[in-house]
Amino acid sequence: MDKKKKTPKQIAALVCVGLLVLLYVVTLVVACLNFPGADRLFQACLVATVGLPILLWIYMWLYGKMKDRFEERDSEE
C-alpha cells in the first residue's frame, strides 16, 4: 500500500467533518430533550453548523495566501 502524506488542508477538512458530525448529534439530542437553556444551546449548535465550514474556508484561504507570500519572499532572497 502506498501511503500518501496528508496535507494541512486535508487534516483541517477531516477535523471539520468530525466536528460537524458531533454538532449534528448534539443538535439532535438537544432538540429531543427539554431542559433549561436547551433553546439557546440548540441555536448555538445551528449557528456553529453554518459558521464552522465558513471559518475553515477562511483558514485555508489565509493559509494559502501566507504560504504564497513566504515562498515568494524566499525565492527573492
Buried (B, 14 or more C-beta within 10 A) or exposed (E): EEEEEEEEEEEBBEEBEEBBEEBEEBBEEBBEEEEEEBEEBBEBBBEBBEEBBEEBEEBBEEEEEEEEEEEEEEEEE
